[in-house]
Amino acid sequence: MSNGLTFKDQTYLRVFNLKFIFLKNAVLGLIIALAYPIYGTRSVDAGSKDGEIMICLDVSNSMNVRDINDESRLEVSKRLLNGMINRLQGQKIGVCLFAGDAFVQIPTTYDYESVKTLLADVKTTFLSKQGTNVPRAMELAIASYSQRDVPRSILLVTDGENHIDIGDEVFNQIKKEKVFIYALGVGTQTGGPVPDGVTNSFKMTETGSMVISKVHADFVKNIANLCNGDFYFVDTPFPDASPLLTEINLRSKGYFRNLKIEVKKTLHHYSLLGAFMFFVLFLITPGFKLIENEI
């Protein structure tokens, strides 16, 4: 006997303490791993698709017409663009707004969140000169690209109402520059009244009839044909951007840019490994009954 304990009692105590320490350390390691400890940063290589897309968005008054399930053409267009931006795979994107004139609101950028924020605030009051000056918007879009050796695209979003004809020069330039056009005609063939922001009513003709605006799908489709591009008809409140995204990503196939990204170092895997080892030691340490038999 020692300290009033028999050899058998001492053996039980030692085994109990040892298994308790192993189990305690296993639980502690698991708790630390769940806390997801972070220390320092490390550089990792990442790749994303390359390319530049300029959105040419129509902000003429007719885009306020609520002929798509009582939603305005502009709101439906912004919803479509927002969904598309969320699923881009690394291409640069910019925005050009146009009506009777045009201006670049956002040059091509990788900052998708800024583009979405600015798009959300777009209104038809941004340009006072009315019309649908597509050629001017395309000229500005072509001049806005920062690279020439990557796939370049123009995403034209318009209802084609009150369009301005300025010849085929810009369309020939688009083909020469190898810029691809995705022309989206937004609105319905039924159409709807055009809101008048001044009178808070609807626009009327000189004879007192209500002005009805309909999508000029043939005009938009003709633009796509002139540029050897693709035409899409948008007449639903929640348009599916998948076909458009598929074409955009296919055009970026084979064009990648390498990125160096700084990410935080995580240490949770060390804690998990330690917890696992201590739990294994807990399991393989002989139990009390086995020791009793050996004694």
N, C-alpha and C positions, 0 to 999 in steps of 0.2 A: 504493500500500500504506500501511497505518496499523497500528502495533503488530504488524507481521509478518503481518497479515491482509489478504487481498484484499477488494475491495468486495463480491464475491460471498459471501465467507465472513462478512463483517459482516452482510450482508442475511440470510443463513441464521440467524445467531445472534440477530438482532433478532426475526425471525419466530418462531424456536423459543421465545425467552423470553416473547414476547407470548402465544403459544398456551398455553404452560405456565401462565402467570399466570391466563388465562381458565379453563382446566380446573381448576386448583387452587382457585380461588374458587368454581367451580360445585360441586365436591365438598365444600368447606367449608360452603357454604350448605345443601347437602343434609344434612350431618351435624348442623348446628345445627337444622334443621327437624325431624329425627328425634328430637332431644333435647326437642322440644316446649317451648320457652321460655315462661314465664309472667311477666307484669308487671302488677300492679294488678288492679282489678276493674271491672266495668261492670254497669249495671242493664238487665235485659231484661224485657219484658212477657210474661207467660204466662197461659194460661187453663186452668181445670180445671172439671169438672162439680161442681155443688153438690148438697147433699142430706145427710140424716142417717139413719143406720141403727143401730138398737139390736138387738144380738143377745141374745135370751133363751135361754140354754142350760140345759137340764135337767141337774142334777147329783145326781139321786136314785140310790139304790143300784142300781136296775134298769138304769141306763146302763152298769154294769159287765158286764152279760151279754154273753158272747162268742158271739153267734149270727150274726155277719156274717163268714163265712170264718175263724172262730176269732179274730176281732178284736172288741174291745169296742165298744159303741155310742158311748161317749164318745170313744174314739180316732178312730173313723171320722168323728164329728161335727167334731172339732178339725181333722182333715185337710181336710175339706171347707171349713171356715171359713178355714183358713190359705190354701188355694188361691184362695178367693174374694177375700180381702183383698189378695193379691198382684196381682190384676187389676182392682182398683177404680180409678176414674179421677178421684179427688179428693174423694169424699164423706167426710163425717165418719162415724166408727164408734165405738160403745161396746158394753159387755158387761154384761148383767144375769144373774146366776146364780140358779137357783131349784130348790127341791125342795118341802118342806112350807111353806117361807117363801122369801123372795127378798131379794137386795140387789144394788145396782149396784156391780160391781167396777171398771169403767172408764167414766167419763162420755164422751160423744161427743168425739172428738179426731181430728186429722189425723195423729197419730203412729202410723202403722201398725205400726212395728217394736215399739213398746211393747205394743200390743194383742196382737200375735202372741206376744211373750215371755210375757205374763201368761196367755194362753190355753194355752200349752204346759204351764204349771204347774197348770192346773185339775184338781182331783180331786173325787170324790164325797164326800170327808170334809169339804168346805168348809162343808156345812150338816148339822147333826145331825137336824133335824126332817124326817122323811121324808114323801113325797107328791109330787104334781105340781100345785103351786099356780100354774097358768097365769094366772088373773086378777090375782093379786098381782104377778107378774112384768110383766105388761102395764101395770098401773097405774104401776109404777116407771119403766118404759120411757117412757111418755108424759110423765111429769113430768121426765124427764132431757134432753129436747130443748132445745137452746140457741136455736133459731130456729123460727119458725112460718111463715115465708113461703117455705120451700123444701120439696121433696118429703121426707116423713118416712116411714120404713118400720120395721117390726118383723120381724126374722128369728127366728121361733120354731123351736127345735130340741129335740124331745122324742120319747120313745117312747110318751107318753100313759098310762103305767102308773100305777095308783093315783091317778088324777086327783081333784081336789077341785072340786066344783061350787059356785059362789057366785053363780049367776044370770047375767043377761045385761047388767048395768049397764056393765061395762067394755067389752063388745063394742059397745054402743050409743055409748059415748064415743069409741071408736076410729073409728067411722063418722062421728060428728059432727066429730071433729078432722081427718078426712080422712087418717088414718094407714093406710098399706097394710100388709097382713099377708102374709108368706111363711111358711107353716106346713110344716115338714119333719117327717115321721114317720120315725124312725130305728129300724131293727130288722127282724126277719123274722116271718112268720106262724107259723113253726115254733117260734121262741123258743129259750130255753135256761135253764139253772139260774142262780139269783142267788147270786153269791159272798157269803159271810159273812166280813166282815173280822175279826170277833171270834174265830171258831173256825177260821179259815183253811180252811173247807170251804164247803159250800153251805147255803143256808137250807132249813129243813124245816118242814112243817106240823105241827100238834099231833098229827096221826095218824101222823107219821113219813114222810110222802111229801115228795119233793123239790119245792120251789116252782119252777114254770116260768113265766118272764116272756115274754110275747109283745107285739109292738108293737100298740098300739090305734090302728090307722090311721083307723078311723071317727071316733074322738074328735078326732084331729088335723084330719081333713078337715072335720069339723063346725065347728071353730073358724074355719077358712078361709072356710067358707060363711057363718057368722054375721057375719064382718067384710068380706064381699065380696072376699076375698083369694084367693091361689093356694095349692094344696096340692102338695107334692112328696114322693114316697116314696123313701127312701134305704135300700137293702138290699144295696149292693155295697161292698167295702172301699175302692175308689178312685172315689168318685162324681164325675160330671162336673158342674162348677159352671157350665158355659157357659149353659144355659137360664136359670138363676137370674140370672146376671150380665147377660144380655141384657135381662131384664125390669127389673132395677134401673137399668141405664143408660138404658133407654127412658123410665123415669119421670123421670130427671134431664135428659132432652132439653129444651133451651131454657133450662136453669138453669145459668149459669156464674158463676164468680167470677174477677175479674182479680187477678193476682198480680204483684208486683214482686220479681224474683229477682236476687240479686247473684251474678254468675258471674265467674270469673277471666279476665282478658284474655290471650289467647294471641298470640304473635308469630311462630308458625311459618310463617304465610303470607307474611310479608315475606322470610323466609329462602328459602322456595321460589321466590318471584318473583326474588330476586337470583340464586339458583342457575340458574334458567331463562335469565335474561338473559346471564349469563356463558357458559353453554353455547352459546347462540345465537351469541355473539361468537366463541367457539372454532370453531364450525362455519363461519362466514362469513369468517373470517380466511384469506387466500390460503395455499394449501399450498406446500411447497417446490418442487415440480415446476412449478407455475404461475409462481412468481417466477423460477425458472431460465429459463423460456421468455421471460419479459419482459426479463430481463437479456440 
